[in-house]
Amino acid sequence: MAYGPGKYDSLATLVRRRARARAVIVLVMQGDHGNGFSVQGDDESMRIIVPLLRTMADDIEKDLESNLGRPG
């Protein structure tokens, strides 16, 4: 869930503070607490994050297809 603390909320807080960022997304694969993510940001940032993630997913999928020659 994007609102409320996630498994990696404390790590996201650390990253956001160190980067002095308005918003942050932390995605962890096979970490100490398993797979998970944490998103932090104000409402305006959250509205921007949704289309950004869709674009990122499309770009990653295209890269995989071109590098591996098959769909993700």
C-alpha positions as CSV (number, residue, x, y, z in Angstrom):
1,M,0.0,0.0,0.0
2,A,1.3,3.4,-0.9
3,Y,-0.2,5.3,2.0
4,G,1.0,4.4,5.5
5,P,4.3,2.8,6.5
6,G,5.6,0.0,4.4
7,K,8.1,-2.7,5.2
8,Y,11.0,-0.4,4.3
9,D,9.6,2.9,5.6
10,S,12.6,3.6,7.8
11,L,14.9,3.1,4.9
12,A,12.8,5.3,2.7
13,T,12.9,8.0,5.4
14,L,16.7,7.8,5.5
15,V,17.0,8.1,1.7
16,R,14.5,11.0,1.6
17,R,16.3,12.9,4.3
18,R,19.8,12.2,3.0
19,A,18.8,13.3,-0.5
20,R,16.8,16.2,0.9
21,A,14.0,15.1,-1.4
22,R,10.4,15.9,-1.5
23,A,9.5,12.3,-2.4
24,V,11.1,8.9,-2.6
25,I,10.3,5.4,-3.7
26,V,12.3,2.5,-2.3
27,L,11.9,-0.9,-3.9
28,V,13.6,-3.8,-2.3
29,M,14.0,-7.3,-3.7
30,Q,14.9,-10.1,-1.4
31,G,15.9,-7.8,1.5
32,D,15.9,-8.4,5.2
33,H,12.1,-8.1,5.3
34,G,11.5,-9.8,2.0
35,N,10.3,-8.0,-1.1
36,G,8.6,-4.7,-0.5
37,F,8.4,-1.0,-1.2
38,S,7.9,2.2,0.6
39,V,6.7,5.5,-1.0
40,Q,6.9,8.8,0.8
41,G,5.8,12.2,-0.5
42,D,3.2,14.9,-0.4
43,D,-0.1,14.6,-2.3
44,E,1.3,16.5,-5.3
45,S,4.3,14.2,-5.5
46,M,2.1,11.1,-5.2
47,R,0.1,12.2,-8.2
48,I,3.3,12.6,-10.2
49,I,4.6,9.2,-9.1
50,V,1.8,7.1,-10.6
51,P,2.4,8.0,-14.3
52,L,6.2,8.0,-13.6
53,L,6.0,4.4,-12.4
54,R,3.9,3.4,-15.5
55,T,6.5,5.0,-17.8
56,M,9.4,3.3,-15.9
57,A,7.7,-0.1,-16.2
58,D,7.1,0.4,-19.9
59,D,10.8,1.4,-20.4
60,I,12.1,-1.5,-18.4
61,E,9.9,-3.9,-20.4
62,K,11.1,-2.5,-23.7
63,D,14.7,-2.8,-22.6
64,L,14.2,-6.4,-21.6
65,E,12.5,-7.2,-24.9
66,S,15.3,-5.6,-26.9
67,N,18.1,-7.1,-24.9
68,L,16.6,-10.6,-24.4
69,G,14.6,-10.7,-27.6
70,R,11.4,-11.7,-25.8
71,P,8.7,-10.1,-23.6
72,G,9.5,-9.4,-20.0
